[in-house]
Amino acid sequence: MLIKVPKASQCSENQVTDEAIYLKRRQLLKQMGFIGAGALLAGSPGAHAINLFGDDDETAFNTRKLTYSQQDSAQTLTPESKVISHNNFYEFGTDKTDPKENAQGLKVDPWQLRVDGLVEKPFTLGFEDLFSSFELQERIYRLRCVEAWSMVIPWIGIPLQSLLKRAAPLSKGKYVAFETLYDPEQMPGQRNPFIGGGIDYPYVEGLRLDEAMHPLTILAVGLYGKSLPPQNGAPVRLVVPWKYGFKSIKSIVSIRLVEKQPPTSWNLLAANEYGFYANVNPNVDHPRWSQARERRITKGGLFSSNRIDTQLFNGYDEVAPLYRGMDLKRFY
């Protein structure tokens, strides 16, 4: 089944993947008739392995085959080794390498993701449900951190609107509030403020309902054809590609429809630095980082990356109507 993605929302897969890898992969997938997405959460207690092509594991899942707009030809997919080793996940430490070092014991199975609040039909998803209850899609998105670095990542996920439609929001539900797992025994940053950056845990985030319902907003359960490793937010995380990375809350256990704008962790910690909206905007600097340019992490050494101009909404212009008439410097 072909799904047409809005023109500015994706990078062409053959443009962001090395040509040899791309051709080899496409040849195999063509023979099989689908794009496979699998999982490997190696060495983690409670981990669940899902075969890449579904030939020997009944829990394997398939993605829809997507067509990508032909744009951004200069972009290169960030190597998987860097995507899984350069992370912000303060529950496991504040250094970029801390999450990979400290998160491998995270138990993701069993898991419960509760969807409730101002809805007609609240429900709970278990670990297996994350991979089987909705059709999964592969999305290649740019990820922009407020620290002025960026990546290009092939996610596997579920449109958030699919979950919200199943829950049937009530008319009073204007916002969506998210909450990360709170488990200090597993997450050292939650039990030690020096490790966890002083955040008041559990980590919480929020979106307006129209932002959450936008087709670009997904709940990711995998990347690079594998289930999410713990340092990247296993087993399920939010991905909102036109916002700074701290909005993409990880290891989610609660999605709740609420009437008023919900609190968000970084805004509670430093309201003058982190706004509720957190839209990528080269014209509004963070007090510690200029947002005009970014370091795109690609091949070679971590600090040999490309310096490029930052685009408003991270280049996803189709979301601009969501903010028509708003002062983007005030509502940062």
Protein Blocks (a to p, Z undefined) as FASTA:
>chain_A
ZZdddfklpccfklmgcfklmmmmmmmmmmnopacdddddehiahiacddfklpabckbc
cddddddddehklbccddfklmmmmccdfknojbfklmmmmmmmpcfbdcddddehjdfb
dcdddfklmmmmpccdddddddddfkopacddddddddfklmmmmnopafklmbdcdddd
ddfklmmmlmmmklnnopacdddddddfklmmpmklccdfbeehiacdfknopabdcddf
kbcfklmcghifbdcddfbdcddfklmmmmmlmcfklpacfkbccfkbcfkbccddfehj
fklcccddddehhhpamlmmmmgoiafklmZZ
